[in-house]
Amino acid sequence: MHIKKQRLLTPGPTPLLPRALHAMMASDIHHRTQDFIKLYPQVLSDLKEVYGTRNDVLIVVSSGTGALEASVSNFFSEGDKVIVLSAGKFGERWEELAKAFRLNAVTLKAEYGDAVAPARVAEALKANPDAKGVLFQASETSTGAAHDVKAIGELCQSTQALCIVDAITGLGTMPLDIDGWGLDIVIGGSQKAFMIPPGLAFLSVSEKAWQRNATATLPRLYFDLKKEKKMADKGESAWTPNVSHILALAEALVYIKSIGMDKLVENAQLLARATREAAVALGLRLFAPGSPSSSVTAICAPEGMDSGEIVKGFRNHFGSIIANGQGTMKGKIFRIAHLGYFDFPDLFAMVAELEIILASKGIPVEFGKGVAVVQKIYAEAALPALVKA
Ligand SMILES: *Cc1c(COP(=O)(O)O)cnc(C)c1O
C-alpha cells in the first residue's frame, strides 16, 4: 500500500522491454564507423521481416508525426487531391498535415468512437477519380476504434491513389498484409508496440509510391525518403541517428521475432477482448463498441463522473498511469493500452485496480467480477484442457 510501482498502461509511450533498455547503454559508437554499419542493415532487415513486406522499410529519427509528415511531403505535389479519413484526434492530424502542405483534402468524417466505413471510401474514390492518396489510421488511438485496413487497401489498389496508413498503433495489434492488401505506405512508431522509447518512426514504401515520389514536388529535406533509402542501401542513415534507439530497436526486434509478429498481435487482441468484457461485466460502457481496436480500449466514465477521477485514482492509489480522453473526449473516457510489452498479469492488476477505484467513488462493485472475466479468457486461451475439464 505504501509502495507503488509505476506501471505505464498508456497507448504510447508503452512499457519498455528491459533488454532493449539495457542495450541503450552501449550507444558510444559513431554512426559513420563499421560498428554502426554492422548494426544498421541488420536492424532494417529485421524490421522488414517484422513488417512482413517485400517493400522497402525505412527508419526516420523523429516521433511518429515526423513519418506522417514524410508520407505527405515525399509523395505529393501542391494542390494534389487526397481523401482523408478523420475519426479522431489522429485523423485530424492528417487534416492538419494536408492543409499545411497545401493538398486539396476531401475529408470523410466519422463521429468519435466510430470508424469510416469502406463503402464511403469506395464512393469517394468513385466521385474523385483524380484523388492521389487515401490517408487514414489503422487504429485511431484517441477513440479506440479501428478501420478496415484490408477493405480500404484493396479499394486503392485499382486506382492511382496511394494507400497511406498511419499504423502507429496498428502494427503489432492487428493483422496487416502490406503486400496482399496493397498498402503503399505503412507508418510505425518506436514508442508503441515496438517496446522502446519515443524517438524513431518507420515507413514501408511500395513500388507504386516510389514511382509517385519521382514526380512529387512538395519541399522536403530532413525527411527526404529517397536520400534515406540511398543511405540505407549503404548501411547508413541519412543524418545522425539516435544510436541508443537503434540499439534498443535491434534488441526489441530480436524479441518480437522470437515470439512472432502474429503472436504479438494475438496477445494484444486477447488483452483487448478481456478488457472489453471485464469493463462490460463491471457495468461500464465502451466508447468504440462497433469496431474496437486491439491497441487501446476506450471506456466511458460512469454517468456523472469525470474520467479524470479514474485516471487520478489509478495514479494516486497504485502509481498506474492510464490515459484520459483527448480534446473534447477529455473527462468522458479513459484509455487502457494493450500494445507491445503487456501481459495478462498487467491486466489482472489493472482490472483489480479499476474495481477498487470504482468502489472508492461509491459505484457498487462486486470485487473480483472483472478480474474473473480476464482469468477466464486467459484460461480459455492458454489452458483449454483445464477449461474443458
Ligand atoms: C502515437 C500516435 C501517433 C504519433 O504521435 P507522436 O507523438 O508524433 O509519436 C500518430 N498516430 C497515432 C494513431 C498514434 O497513436
The ligand as a Gaussian input file, in Angstrom:
#p B3LYP/6-31G(d) Opt

LIG

0 1
 C        1.101000       7.929000     -31.137000
 C        0.447000       8.115000     -32.437000
 C        0.999000       8.961000     -33.432000
 C        2.313000       9.672000     -33.294000
 O        2.378000      10.630000     -32.374000
 P        3.796000      11.184000     -31.957000
 O        3.514000      11.904000     -30.684000
 O        4.265000      12.084000     -33.028000
 O        4.716000       9.994000     -31.799000
 C        0.347000       9.051000     -34.635000
 N       -0.768000       8.359000     -34.884000
 C       -1.303000       7.542000     -33.982000
 C       -2.534000       6.779000     -34.342000
 C       -0.715000       7.388000     -32.725000
 O       -1.246000       6.559000     -31.823000

